[in-house]
Amino acid sequence: MTSSTSEEAEPARRRRRVTSEIKESLRALSIQLSLLNHQVGAHAGLKDVDLSCLDIINRYGPLSPTALARRAGLHPATITGILDRLQRGGWVTRERDPEASDRRAVMVRALKERNAELFELYGGMGSRMDDICGRYTDAELDLLADFLRRTTDAGQAATGDLTRR
C-alpha cells in the first residue's frame, strides 16, 4: 500500500473507531440510566416498568391505556396491572374520556403533586447534567440535542420493529 492510500484510509478508520466508541458509550449510558432508574424506582416504591410507564404518562399524557401500551411496547393486559399499581400508589388517576363515544373509555393522567418526589430522587443527576452542559457552547449543545433526538427516534423505530415481530 502506498503512503497516499494509507493516508486516505486513515480518516475512514478514525470514523469507524469513533462511531464504535459512540455506540459503546450509548450502551454504557443505557446501563447506567437503567441502574439509576432502578434506584429511583426502589426509593419511590415502583417497579422498573411502572416507573417507565409513569414517565411516559407524565411526558405524553393523558393517555388511554391502549395508547400507553403502544408507546411502552407492552401488551394491554400488562398495562392493566401496571396502572392498577400506579393508581394504588397515588401516582395516576383514571378518568372517563369525555370525548369518547364509548362510555367505558378512560384516560390515564399522572398526579402532578407526586412529581416532586421523583424530581428530588433525580436531583443529583440533574445537577450533574447542568454542570456538564455548562461546559459546552450553545452550538455544541444544539448539536448534542440533535444527536440525542435522532438517537431517540432510532430507538423508538427499533422498539417498534421488535414489538411488531
N, C-alpha and C positions, 0 to 999 in steps of 0.2 A: 504494500500500500504506500502510495506516495504521501509526502508531507501535507500537500494541499488536500488530499482526500481525507486524511486523518483530521485535519483542522476543520473540514466541513462536517465530519461526523460528530465532532465534539459537542456542538450545540444540541444535536438530536439526543445524544446520550445524557447530557445535562438535563434536558427537558423531561426525558423518561425518568431520570433519577428524582427530580423534584416532584414530578407528578406522583410517583410512587410514595415519596415522603408525605405528600399531602394526604393521600389515601390512608396511609398508616396513621397519620396524626388524627384524621377524622375517626378512624376506628378507635384509637385511644381515647379521644374525646367522647365518643359514644359510650364506651365502657365507663368512663369517669362520671358522665352525666347520669347513667343508669344507677351507679352506686350512690351518687348524690340524691337522686330521686328516691331510691330505696330508703335512705336515711331520713329524708323529709317525710316520706310516707309513714315510716315506722314511728317518728315523733308525732305525727298527726293522727295516727291510728288508721291509716289507709293502706290497702294492698297496692302494689305497684300499678296494676291495671286500673284500679279505682282512681288513683292519682292521675294517671294518663287521661282517663275519660273525663275527670273533673277539669283538667287543664283544657281539653277540647271544648267542653261546655262553656268554660269561662272565656275562651278565645272566640268561639264561633256561635255561641248560644244566644238566645234559647234555641234548642233543637228538639226535634221529635226523636223518640227512641230509635226509629229506623234510620234517620239521618246520622245520629250518633254512631250506630252500629256500622254504617257505611264508612264514616270518617275514621273510625277506630279499626276497621277491618275485622270486626268481630261478629259472631252470629247473634241475631236478635235475642235469642233465649239467654245468651251470656250477658247481654246488656241489661236484661230484666234483673238479674241477680246483682249486678254492679249498681244499678240505680236504686234497688232496694237498700243496699248497704249505705250508699251515699245519702239517701233520704233519712234513714235511721240515724246516721251520724250528724245530721243537720247541715249537710253540705249543699244539697239541692232540694228543689221542690218540683213536683209535677203539677202542672196547671192545665186545665182544659184549653184546647186551642179554639179560640172564638171564631177563627176564620175557616175552620174545617167543616165540611158538610157532615162528617161522621162525628156524632156527639161523644164518641169514646176517644177521639183523638186527643193526645196530650202533648204538651211541650215541656221540656225539662229546662229549668232555669237554675243557675248557680245562685246561692245565697251569698251576696257580696260581703256581708258582715263577717263571714268566716275567712275571707281572703287575707285579712291582716295576719292571721296565724301563719299562713303559708308564706307571705312576704317576709315575716320575721325569720322563718326557717331558711329561706333562700337568701337572706340578707348578706351573709358572708360572701356568697358567690357574686351577688350583685355589686358589692363594694369592690371586690377583686376585678370584676369586669369593667367597672368605671375606671379603676386605676390603669388597666391595660389599654382601654380605648383612649385614655388621656395621653398616651404616648404616640398616637398616630395623628397624622394631618387629616383635615377634612376630606381631601381627595382619597387618601388611603382608606379612610372609614367608608367612603362611598363604594370603593372597590370591594372591600371586605363584605359590606352589606349585600352587594350584588352577588358575590360569590356564594354567600350563605343562602340567599333567596333561591338561587339556581340549584344549589345542593339540596335544599329542602324540597324543591319541585321534583328533582330527580328521585329523591327518597319516596315521595308520595307516588310517583309513577311506578317505581319498583314494587312498592307495597301493593298498589292496585293490581299489578301483574300477578303477584303471588296470591292475592285474595281471589282473583278470578280463575285460578288454576283448578 
